[in-house]
Amino acid sequence: MFVMVWDDEQSCASYRKLAEDPLWRNLKAVRSNQVHRVDPRRWFMTDVFSLQGS
C-alpha cells in the first residue's frame, strides 16, 4: 500500500493518528509491514500531459 503524506505538521499529525487507529492496524498490508510512505511531490502527476488525461 502506498500512502502520500505531505511534510506539513497537520498532515504528519493526521498520519500519526491514523497509524494508531485499530482499524488501520488491522489492515493486512499494515500487519505485513507493506505500507510505503511516498513523497506526494514525486507522485502527483502535474505535467501537462497528465493534467490533460493523455
Buried (B, 14 or more C-beta within 10 A) or exposed (E): EEBBBEEEEEEEEEBEEBEEEEEBEEEEEBEEEEBEEEEEEEEEEEEEEEEEEE
